[in-house]
Amino acid sequence: MDEIKKILIVGLGAIGSIYAVKFKDAGFDVKVLVDESRFERYKNDGLIFNSKRYDFDYILPQSKKELFDLVIVATKAYDLPKAIDMTDGFIGENTVILSLLNGISSEEQIAKKYGWDRVLYSYYIGHASLKIGNNVSYDGVGTVVFGEKTNTDISDKVLRVKNIFEKAAVDYKIPQDMISEMWKKFVINIGINQTSAVLRADYGMLQRSDCARSVANVLMSEAVSVAKAAGICGADAFIEEAFDLIKTMPPKLKSSMLQDVEAKRKTEVASFGGVLCDLASKYSIQTPNNALVYQIISSFDEVLD
């Protein structure tokens, strides 16, 4: 089993910056792949993470090609096709690819180019960091959930990532049923992110308001119906687990989608309500509430400059 030594981060946003910093602090050879529009800005201004400046080794897609042992993709979902193109030439036969994007489809998109033998399922769950410009604030609460489709036996690929996570003090979880875990996070995003964006609700409002929780419950109930039709194990428990999670969140913290709406950035609603409505149509399930919320949040995106 080859040890992971060289790491490439694709996307230095609210999530990617967390793991770029963790690996750099742990002394690993970590580089950040950026496009030309960000290259000079990051080179000049650096990344300010919890008030400390970090200067990474930034590379461009057209840089001299080198192969990496681990590639972590942490862009927004709508930037994934561009990110996949950018990684061309940096992925080797033994590269492991983790996608920390929201939603349930990014791994399949990456595997279409690089094959499933290089891709693991993964997602981030925890407190959303806050990024304004090149400044990131993060309280340290977050876990990478990752693995093969099933993890009754730990594969060499999973073990390689597990080992480096432990060396870099990255909190992680390897579930037995990864697909069920992916869908649980998806249902949480359907309920919490979309509700927070429509109501402009921080977690405190979701904790205090019965009406806000009712909106989230309606959206998640439709998502659970689709999950059951798709044969996802444990779907009946997803909503209760989502509300348990809400209780643990800092009241003033805001979901990533609400942060995007307030900052007038494009949202990831296509990866949430959009994907859910497409799947619902496939299984002949009605999801009118998610369809409406999808239209509402999509209207925010349509009027952006």
C-alpha positions as a printed Julia matrix, in Angstrom:
305×3 Matrix{Float64}:
   0.0    0.0     0.0
   1.53   3.3    -1.14
   1.66   6.12    1.39
  -0.01   9.41    0.49
   2.55  12.2     0.4
   1.55  14.75   -2.23
  -1.84  16.48   -1.88
  -3.7   18.74   -4.29
  -6.58  20.94   -3.12
  -9.01  22.1    -5.81
 -11.14  24.93   -4.46
  -9.93  27.17   -1.62
 -13.35  28.16   -0.37
 -15.0   27.67    2.99
 -14.35  23.9     3.05
 -11.23  23.52    0.92
  -9.37  26.07    3.03
  -9.97  23.99    6.17
  -8.13  20.99    4.79
  -5.45  22.96    2.97
  -4.56  24.51    6.33
  -4.72  21.2     8.22
  -2.37  19.45    5.82
   0.03  22.41    5.64
   0.15  22.68    9.43
   0.9   18.95    9.6
   3.88  19.42    7.28
   2.56  17.69    4.16
   3.44  18.61    0.59
   0.19  20.39   -0.31
  -0.51  22.51   -3.37
  -3.63  24.43   -4.41
  -4.93  24.36   -7.99
  -6.49  27.67   -9.03
  -7.54  29.4   -12.22
  -5.85  32.53  -13.54
  -8.48  34.86  -12.05
  -7.55  33.74   -8.54
  -3.83  33.08   -8.96
  -2.49  36.63   -8.56
  -5.0   37.48   -5.82
  -3.99  34.53   -3.67
  -0.29  35.05   -4.4
  -0.54  38.69   -3.3
  -3.06  38.51   -0.47
  -2.68  34.95    0.79
  -5.38  33.2     2.78
  -6.21  34.56    6.22
  -7.47  31.59    8.23
  -8.6   32.38   11.79
  -6.5   35.58   11.64
  -3.31  33.76   10.51
  -1.92  34.25    7.02
  -1.21  31.17    4.91
   0.73  31.21    1.64
   0.33  28.03   -0.36
   2.11  26.73   -3.42
  -0.46  27.77   -6.04
  -0.45  26.08   -9.43
  -2.39  26.73  -12.64
  -4.01  24.11  -14.9
  -1.33  24.8   -17.5
   1.5   24.41  -14.97
   4.11  21.71  -15.47
   2.23  18.49  -14.85
   2.95  16.42  -11.75
   1.02  13.54  -10.24
  -0.57  13.75   -6.81
  -1.4   10.97   -4.36
  -4.56  12.63   -3.01
  -6.78  15.17   -4.76
  -9.49  16.89   -2.72
 -12.13  18.68   -4.78
 -13.94  21.33   -2.73
 -15.45  23.71   -5.27
 -19.09  24.68   -5.53
 -21.18  22.07   -7.35
 -21.75  24.3   -10.38
 -17.97  24.67  -10.81
 -17.32  20.92  -10.83
 -17.1   20.47  -14.64
 -14.45  23.2   -14.76
 -12.62  21.66  -11.79
 -12.54  18.25  -13.47
 -11.03  19.79  -16.61
  -8.46  21.67  -14.51
  -7.19  18.47  -12.87
  -6.31  16.9   -16.22
  -2.65  15.83  -16.07
  -2.41  15.81  -12.28
  -4.23  12.48  -11.71
  -2.11   9.33  -11.81
  -2.86   5.63  -11.72
  -2.72   5.54   -7.91
  -4.3    8.92   -7.17
  -7.22   8.91   -4.73
  -9.9   11.56   -5.36
 -12.26  12.88   -2.68
 -15.1   15.24   -3.55
 -16.37  17.31   -0.61
 -19.11  18.91   -2.67
 -22.71  19.05   -1.54
 -25.21  16.76   -3.22
 -25.12  13.12   -4.3
 -23.81  13.26   -7.86
 -20.28  14.71   -7.88
 -18.51  11.35   -7.47
 -20.28   9.97  -10.53
 -19.24  13.0   -12.59
 -15.6   12.63  -11.55
 -15.64   8.86  -12.12
 -16.83   9.38  -15.7
 -13.43  10.94  -16.43
 -11.08   9.13  -14.07
 -12.83   5.85  -13.22
 -14.21   4.51   -9.96
 -10.89   2.91   -9.06
  -9.61   6.41   -8.17
 -12.76   7.87   -6.58
 -14.11   7.5    -3.04
 -17.5    8.74   -1.83
 -17.14  11.59    0.64
 -18.73  14.67    2.16
 -18.13  17.25    4.86
 -20.5   17.73    7.76
 -20.14  20.16   10.64
 -20.19  23.87   11.26
 -19.94  25.94    8.12
 -16.91  28.2     8.03
 -17.46  31.84    7.09
 -15.43  33.19    4.18
 -15.43  36.87    3.29
 -12.92  37.74    0.6
  -9.74  35.9     1.55
 -10.64  35.76    5.26
 -11.94  32.49    6.71
 -13.31  31.99   10.22
 -13.79  28.43   11.43
 -14.47  26.99   14.88
 -12.95  23.57   14.18
 -16.15  21.5    14.27
 -16.29  19.34   11.12
 -15.93  15.77    9.92
 -15.13  14.16    6.58
 -17.35  11.13    6.01
 -15.82   8.92    3.34
 -15.38   5.42    1.98
 -16.33   2.92   -0.67
 -19.99   2.23   -1.39
 -19.87  -0.33    1.45
 -17.12  -0.54    4.05
 -17.65  -3.84    5.82
 -14.02  -4.48    4.91
 -11.7   -1.47    4.62
 -10.1   -1.24    1.18
  -6.49  -0.2     0.65
  -7.72   3.02   -0.96
  -9.76   3.93    2.12
  -6.93   2.91    4.44
  -4.48   5.21    2.64
  -6.77   8.18    3.23
  -7.5    7.12    6.82
  -3.79   7.04    7.6
  -3.1   10.53    6.3
  -6.19  11.94    8.01
  -4.93  10.63   11.33
  -1.49  12.14   10.75
  -3.06  15.53    9.93
  -5.61  15.38   12.81
  -8.56  15.4    10.4
 -11.77  14.21   12.03
 -13.31  11.47    9.91
 -15.92   8.74    9.81
 -15.99   5.6     7.65
 -19.6    4.31    7.65
 -20.57   0.79    6.67
 -23.25   2.04    4.25
 -21.81   5.1     2.53
 -24.75   5.59    0.16
 -27.18   5.85    3.06
 -24.89   8.4     4.72
 -24.69  10.43    1.5
 -28.46  10.53    1.27
 -28.79  11.53    4.92
 -26.59  14.58    4.29
 -28.57  15.25    1.08
 -31.87  15.24    3.0
 -30.36  17.56    5.62
 -29.28  19.98    2.88
 -32.73  19.79    1.27
 -34.35  20.78    4.55
 -31.91  23.06    6.32
 -30.05  24.85    3.53
 -33.1   25.54    1.39
 -35.28  26.61    4.32
 -32.58  28.91    5.67
 -32.11  30.51    2.24
 -35.82  31.16    1.67
 -36.53  32.42    5.21
 -33.14  34.15    5.69
 -32.94  32.03    8.83
 -29.83  31.39   10.88
 -29.7   28.24   13.0
 -31.1   30.13   15.97
 -34.31  30.81   14.05
 -34.55  27.16   13.04
 -34.11  26.22   16.7
 -36.72  28.66   18.01
 -39.38  28.79   15.3
 -41.92  25.98   14.97
 -42.98  27.43   11.6
 -39.42  27.36   10.25
 -38.96  23.76   11.36
 -42.3   22.89    9.76
 -41.05  24.21    6.4
 -37.87  22.15    6.72
 -39.89  19.09    7.71
 -42.14  19.34    4.64
 -39.15  19.6     2.3
 -37.32  16.71    3.96
 -40.43  14.53    4.0
 -40.6   14.75    0.21
 -36.89  13.92    0.02
 -37.34  10.89    2.26
 -40.12   9.61   -0.02
 -37.71   9.76   -2.93
 -34.97   8.09   -0.87
 -37.29   5.19   -0.05
 -38.2    4.79   -3.71
 -34.48   4.68   -4.5
 -34.02   1.89   -1.96
 -31.93   3.89    0.51
 -31.54   2.15    3.86
 -32.43   4.01    7.05
 -34.37   6.79    5.34
 -37.08   6.87    8.02
 -34.55   8.2    10.55
 -33.13  11.0     8.41
 -35.53  13.76    9.49
 -35.12  13.13   13.21
 -31.34  13.11   12.78
 -31.54  16.4    10.86
 -33.42  18.1    13.67
 -31.02  16.65   16.22
 -28.22  18.27   14.21
 -29.98  21.63   14.16
 -30.06  21.61   17.97
 -26.26  21.35   18.12
 -25.52  24.27   15.77
 -24.37  27.68   17.08
 -27.5   29.89   16.92
 -25.85  32.75   15.02
 -24.25  30.47   12.41
 -25.71  30.49    8.91
 -25.93  27.72    6.35
 -23.68  27.88    3.3
 -26.67  28.54    1.04
 -27.86  31.46    3.15
 -24.32  32.87    3.09
 -24.38  32.61   -0.71
 -27.76  34.34   -0.99
 -26.73  37.18    1.32
 -23.41  37.64   -0.51
 -25.25  37.6    -3.87
 -23.32  34.54   -5.01
 -24.78  31.76   -7.11
 -26.33  29.03   -4.96
 -26.12  25.24   -5.21
 -29.9   24.8    -5.36
 -29.61  22.81   -8.61
 -27.71  20.14   -6.64
 -30.39  20.09   -3.94
 -33.98  20.75   -5.03
 -33.09  20.42   -8.71
 -31.63  16.94   -8.36
 -34.4   15.86   -5.99
 -37.16  16.94   -8.39
 -35.47  15.11  -11.26
 -35.25  11.92   -9.19
 -38.84  12.35   -8.02
 -39.98  12.47  -11.64
 -38.03   9.29  -12.35
 -39.9    7.51   -9.54
 -43.27   9.2   -10.25
 -43.3   10.93   -6.84
 -44.8   14.36   -6.32
 -42.52  16.97   -4.69
 -44.47  20.23   -5.08
 -42.89  21.99   -2.1
 -39.35  21.33   -3.26
 -40.33  22.37   -6.77
 -41.6   25.7    -5.44
 -38.54  26.32   -3.26
 -36.3   25.4    -6.18
 -38.0   28.08   -8.28
 -37.76  30.67   -5.49
 -34.04  30.15   -4.87
 -33.3   29.87   -8.59
 -34.84  33.31   -9.02
 -32.13  34.7    -6.69
 -29.51  33.25   -9.03
 -31.18  34.6   -12.18
 -30.85  38.24  -11.17
 -27.17  38.11  -10.25
 -24.81  40.26  -12.32
